[in-house]
Structures are given as structure tokens and as C-alpha cells.
């Protein structure tokens, strides 16, 4: 959403925003009207966001974790057998306005 405090990207998307505002007779200062005490900062979201500090490990016997068991058993990366007693534990950080459920959905390619 356009506004006074937006830093648009230095690429074709940013150029498109600037051209569209100019065609509409607007600029960044158009979103601040001191007489009305109106200040519209706007917001800009990246189309793609990447998780930070992504870590993972496998846990054998996930029920032991649910019982506050501290001795998680990590599975060696060479473990090839498929077992119903194996869970994947993920930890990651996302920027504001990014949703973990969307990230996990993309990671697993699940349908709604």
C-alpha cells in the first residue's frame, strides 16, 4: 500500500510504483497532510520471504518429547528406515507479517 514512509525496491517493481503514483498525480509527500493531522505511512511486503536461523533435527519416539523428556534421541543422518516413531523438529525465525503456517505449507507442498 503506498504511503509516505515506503522504501520501494530498486527494480522494475519499484519503478512501476513510482510511475503509477506519478500518473495519478501523487508523490510520497501526498500521503501526509499536516493541516488535517493525516499521516499515511503505508506498507510494503516482499513477494518472497526467506526464513532465518533455520535448524532441524529428527527425533525418535516423539511421545517422549511430549512428556517433557529431555533426552531427545537424534537419528543419524544415514538413517534410512521409515518409522512411525520419527518426527522432524523445525526451528526458524520469520520477518513481521510472515506466517509460519504458510512457510510450512510451502515446505510440505500441502493443499488446503
C-alpha distance (Angstrom), angle and dihedral (degrees) to the residues before:
residue distance angle dihedral
X1 . . .
X2 3.79 . .
X3 3.77 118.9 .
X4 3.78 147.4 141.6
X5 3.81 98.4 -83.4
X6 3.80 100.7 44.5
X7 3.78 121.6 124.4
X8 3.76 105.2 -160.6
X9 3.80 119.8 -154.4
X10 3.80 119.1 -93.7
X11 3.78 94.6 -116.5
X12 3.81 140.4 76.5
X13 3.80 92.1 -64.3
X14 3.80 91.7 56.5
X15 3.78 90.3 44.8
X16 3.82 90.1 52.0
X17 3.82 91.3 52.2
X18 3.81 91.7 49.9
X19 3.82 92.9 47.3
X20 3.81 92.6 47.2
X21 3.80 92.5 50.2
X22 3.80 91.3 47.2
X23 3.82 91.7 49.8
X24 3.81 87.8 52.7
X25 3.80 91.4 49.8
X26 3.81 93.2 -110.9
X27 3.78 135.9 126.6
X28 3.80 135.0 174.6
X29 3.81 91.7 -85.1
X30 3.83 89.8 56.3
X31 3.79 88.7 76.6
X32 3.80 94.5 62.5
X33 3.80 119.7 67.7
X34 3.82 109.9 174.2
X35 3.81 93.6 -173.0
X36 3.80 89.8 63.0
X37 3.81 93.9 34.3
X38 3.79 86.0 -121.3
X39 3.77 120.2 152.2
X40 3.81 120.0 168.3
X41 3.80 107.9 -172.1
X42 3.82 94.6 -177.7
X43 3.78 125.3 -158.3
X44 3.76 137.0 -117.1
X45 3.79 126.3 -160.4
X46 3.75 125.4 -164.7
X47 3.79 113.3 -120.4
X48 3.82 90.3 -134.1
X49 3.78 125.1 35.2
X50 3.77 126.5 -175.7
X51 3.80 126.6 -148.5
X52 3.78 118.1 -115.6
X53 3.81 128.1 -145.0
X54 3.79 92.1 16.8
X55 3.80 112.3 -177.4
X56 3.76 131.5 164.2
X57 3.76 140.6 -179.8
X58 3.76 137.4 176.0
X59 3.77 120.0 -116.2
X60 3.77 123.2 -157.1
X61 3.82 115.5 -145.7
X62 3.82 99.2 13.2
X63 3.81 91.7 -163.9
X64 3.80 89.1 71.1
X65 3.83 87.6 61.8
X66 3.78 91.6 51.3
X67 3.78 89.0 56.5
X68 3.82 90.6 58.1
X69 3.77 90.8 -104.4
X70 3.78 109.3 167.1
X71 3.79 97.2 -161.5
X72 3.81 99.6 83.7
X73 3.75 110.6 -177.2
X74 3.78 110.9 -135.6
X75 3.74 117.8 -150.9
X76 3.75 118.4 -130.4
X77 3.82 111.6 -110.5
X78 3.78 88.6 -120.9
X79 3.82 89.8 62.2
X80 3.79 104.3 123.6
X81 3.83 104.8 171.3
X82 3.77 119.1 103.5
X83 3.77 110.5 -129.9
X84 3.78 134.1 174.1
X85 3.81 87.8 -139.2
X86 3.80 94.0 67.4
X87 3.80 124.1 95.8
X88 3.77 133.2 -179.7
X89 3.79 117.6 -132.6
X90 3.82 116.4 -158.2
X91 3.77 129.6 -171.0
X92 3.81 123.8 -176.1
X93 3.78 144.5 143.6
X94 3.80 125.3 -128.1
X95 3.79 130.9 -166.6
X96 3.79 120.9 -107.1
X97 3.80 114.7 -70.3
X98 3.79 91.7 22.6
X99 3.76 116.3 117.0
X100 3.79 126.6 -140.7
X101 3.80 91.8 -148.7
X102 3.81 90.7 58.6
X103 3.81 91.0 47.7
X104 3.81 91.8 49.9
X105 3.79 91.2 45.7
X106 3.81 90.5 53.7
X107 3.79 91.1 44.4
X108 3.80 92.2 53.1
X109 3.83 95.4 31.1
X110 3.81 90.3 -132.9
X111 3.76 122.8 171.6
X112 3.81 121.2 -132.1
